[in-house]
Amino acid sequence: MDQATLEKQIRSGKLSTPLLVFGGPEVFLKEKAFALMAKSMVAAEDQHENVTRVVCSGKDLPDTLNLIFSFSFNPSPRLFYLQNIDDVPAKQRREFLDRLHQGGIPADTCLIFAVSDGKTAGEIITKFKQQADKIDFWAPFANQLGAWVKREASELGSEISAEAADLLIELAGSDLALLHQELAKLALGAAGGRIGLDAVKAGVAYLRQDTVFDFLELFGRRQLIKAMRCLESLINRGEAAQKLWFMLCRQLRDFRLFHEVLADRHDLFGPMADLLRKYRQLADKSDFRANQEKKNIIAEIQNLADSVPESLAKTLGLKNQAKLRNMHLALNFSYSELIRAWPQMLNLDLHLKSGAPDPRAALQNFIAGILCERAADERGFCRG
């Protein structure tokens, strides 16, 4: 089922199946769909009793089953939004699904599983067959984001010009939750009228600031000058050098771990590395074909992850689509240079944690040294 069909069913109050699996990476769209379900299908006076959110954990699953099989004495349907089921250990998850299947989904009850792992989604669909349907939630492609902003503005009772929508996207980026948040403020200020360029400039211009994730991506892409500028911007804005170092250090540890398991178990991780190389070639493209290819590559990697020990797959983030989309950055670093960097990382860690002076300069020197190393090896000098 696609998102448009789901929305039609929700607004009609008649779902085709009592169990839905919300797949894909876009959390905001999943939350929006569930909020629409609660508003459209459950009377306002019954929502406190009939709309339930559950963050699944192994120890709480028996209580969740009891809650699902309990009774409600009002006429509205009951909605259960089950999150993080893919984080539950496989054995406990299977037992939970088996017991739920054996007991049967109660009448006037709809279960919604919000998942990010394709394998878990497949388990649920296979178990419940005709009783279940899956909807994938993906952010609009870059060339469709302006139209999405206009539709959201219309839902909020306002209208936004094309120029204003483009500027809002430029300032807020592609984060749908942030776009909706800022659009809601603008719609409120417009009081049902048209949102123009001046309103966006006045109300949203403060947003476009560098983030830690921008810095990590620029570092991962080995874009020295841009990474340095981003680092400078973050520190000038009050971000502690120690915090930025912690995030960078964690990223480098992930890069090293990937290369180590690739060398140790090339039979398992060699095919994944080949897929990540394909993904890297598409990473900067946002056309329809490229986005479809990227989705397929991520799905292939997650299928390969089924043969990887669960603890290792979790550590590497092989079931986390957001983490998988950045894993190709590890291929921009060789295992040998990561090993050579380790003593420098230990020294810098001690320097930053001992309260030594000028942590900014120490972090900048480390970044320049790492990102210039390959260029120096290949060309005999470093160019920013």
URVENKA-V115023 format. One record per backbone hydrogen bond with DSSP energy under -0.5 kcal/mol. NH is the residue of the N-H (numbers start at 1). CO is the residue of the C=O. E is the energy in kcal/mol with one decimal. If there is no record, write none. Layout:
((NH	CO	E) (NH	CO	E))
//
This chain:
((6	2	-2.1) (7	3	-2.4) (8	4	-2.0) (9	5	-2.3) (10	6	-2.7) (11	7	-2.5) (12	8	-1.6) (13	9	-0.9) (13	10	-0.8) (14	9	-1.5) (19	131	-1.4) (20	111	-2.9) (21	133	-2.6) (22	20	-0.6) (22	113	-3.1) (23	21	-0.9) (23	135	-2.8) (26	137	-2.1) (27	25	-1.3) (30	26	-1.4) (31	27	-2.6) (32	28	-2.4) (33	29	-2.2) (34	30	-2.3) (35	31	-2.5) (36	32	-2.0) (37	33	-2.0) (38	34	-2.5) (39	35	-2.2) (40	36	-2.7) (41	37	-2.6) (42	38	-1.3) (46	43	-1.7) (47	43	-0.9) (47	44	-0.7) (49	46	-0.6) (50	46	-2.7) (51	47	-1.9) (52	50	-0.6) (52	79	-2.8) (54	81	-2.9) (56	54	-0.8) (56	83	-2.8) (60	57	-0.8) (61	57	-0.9) (61	58	-0.6) (64	60	-1.9) (65	61	-2.3) (66	62	-2.0) (67	63	-2.0) (68	64	-2.3) (69	65	-2.4) (70	67	-1.0) (77	41	-0.6) (78	108	-2.8) (79	50	-2.9) (80	110	-2.4) (81	52	-3.1) (82	80	-0.8) (82	112	-3.3) (83	54	-3.1) (83	81	-0.7) (84	114	-0.7) (87	84	-1.5) (88	85	-1.0) (93	89	-2.5) (94	90	-2.6) (95	91	-2.0) (96	92	-2.2) (97	93	-2.5) (98	94	-2.6) (99	95	-2.4) (100	96	-2.3) (101	97	-2.4) (102	98	-2.6) (103	99	-2.4) (104	100	-1.5) (109	106	-0.9) (110	78	-2.9) (111	18	-2.5) (112	80	-3.2) (113	20	-2.8) (113	111	-0.5) (114	82	-2.6) (114	112	-0.6) (115	22	-2.5) (115	113	-0.7) (118	116	-0.6) (121	117	-2.0) (122	118	-2.1) (123	119	-2.1) (124	120	-2.1) (125	121	-2.4) (126	122	-2.6) (127	123	-2.1) (128	124	-2.2) (129	125	-2.0) (131	128	-2.7) (132	129	-2.0) (133	19	-1.5) (135	21	-2.8) (137	23	-2.5) (138	136	-0.6) (144	141	-2.1) (145	141	-0.7) (145	142	-0.8) (148	144	-1.8) (149	145	-2.4) (150	146	-1.9) (151	147	-2.1) (152	148	-2.5) (153	149	-2.4) (154	150	-2.1) (155	151	-2.3) (156	152	-1.6) (157	154	-1.7) (158	153	-2.6) (159	193	-1.4) (161	195	-2.1) (165	161	-2.5) (166	162	-2.3) (167	163	-2.1) (168	164	-2.4) (169	165	-2.1) (170	166	-2.1) (171	167	-2.3) (172	168	-3.0) (173	169	-2.2) (175	172	-0.6) (176	174	-0.8) (179	175	-2.6) (180	176	-2.7) (181	177	-2.2) (182	178	-2.5) (183	179	-2.4) (184	180	-2.4) (185	181	-1.5) (186	182	-2.3) (187	183	-2.8) (188	184	-2.0) (189	185	-2.3) (190	186	-2.1) (191	187	-0.9) (191	188	-0.6) (192	187	-1.1) (193	190	-1.6) (195	159	-4.0) (196	194	-0.7) (200	196	-1.6) (201	197	-2.4) (202	198	-2.4) (203	199	-2.4) (204	200	-2.5) (205	200	-0.5) (205	201	-0.8) (207	204	-2.3) (209	207	-1.8) (215	211	-1.9) (216	212	-2.4) (217	213	-2.2) (218	214	-2.5) (219	215	-2.5) (220	216	-2.6) (221	217	-1.9) (222	219	-1.7) (223	218	-2.5) (224	222	-1.2) (225	384	-0.8) (227	223	-2.7) (228	224	-2.7) (229	225	-2.4) (230	226	-2.4) (231	227	-2.5) (232	228	-2.6) (233	229	-2.4) (234	230	-2.4) (235	231	-2.4) (236	232	-2.6) (237	233	-1.3) (238	235	-1.5) (239	234	-2.4) (244	240	-2.0) (245	241	-2.5) (246	242	-2.1) (247	243	-2.0) (248	244	-2.3) (249	245	-3.2) (250	246	-2.1) (251	247	-1.9) (252	248	-2.4) (253	249	-2.2) (254	250	-2.1) (255	251	-2.3) (256	252	-2.5) (257	253	-2.7) (258	254	-2.3) (259	255	-2.0) (260	256	-2.4) (261	257	-2.5) (262	258	-2.0) (263	259	-2.0) (264	260	-2.4) (265	261	-2.9) (268	265	-1.0) (269	265	-2.6) (270	266	-2.2) (273	269	-2.5) (274	270	-2.0) (275	271	-1.9) (276	272	-2.5) (277	273	-1.9) (278	274	-1.6) (279	275	-2.3) (280	276	-2.5) (281	277	-1.3) (282	278	-0.8) (282	279	-1.0) (283	279	-1.1) (285	282	-2.2) (291	287	-2.6) (292	288	-2.3) (293	289	-2.3) (294	290	-2.4) (295	291	-2.2) (296	292	-2.3) (297	293	-2.3) (298	294	-2.4) (299	295	-2.3) (300	296	-2.3) (301	297	-2.4) (302	298	-2.3) (303	299	-1.9) (304	300	-2.3) (305	301	-1.9) (306	303	-1.2) (307	304	-1.7) (308	305	-1.6) (313	309	-2.6) (314	310	-2.2) (315	311	-2.0) (316	312	-2.4) (317	313	-0.8) (318	313	-2.6) (319	313	-0.5) (320	317	-1.5) (321	319	-0.7) (324	320	-2.6) (325	321	-1.8) (326	323	-1.2) (327	323	-0.6) (327	324	-0.9) (329	326	-1.6) (330	327	-1.8) (331	328	-1.4) (332	329	-1.7) (333	330	-1.5) (338	334	-1.7) (339	335	-2.2) (340	336	-2.3) (341	337	-1.5) (342	338	-0.7) (342	339	-1.0) (344	340	-0.5) (345	341	-2.3) (346	342	-2.3) (347	343	-2.2) (348	344	-2.7) (349	345	-2.5) (350	346	-2.1) (351	347	-2.4) (352	348	-2.8) (353	349	-2.0) (354	350	-1.2) (355	352	-0.6) (356	351	-1.6) (362	358	-1.6) (363	359	-2.3) (364	360	-2.5) (365	361	-2.6) (366	362	-1.8) (367	363	-2.3) (368	364	-2.7) (369	365	-2.3) (370	366	-2.5) (371	367	-2.7) (372	368	-1.7) (373	369	-0.8) (373	370	-0.6) (374	370	-0.6) (376	372	-2.7) (377	373	-2.4) (378	374	-2.5) (379	375	-2.9) (380	376	-1.7) (381	375	-0.7))
//
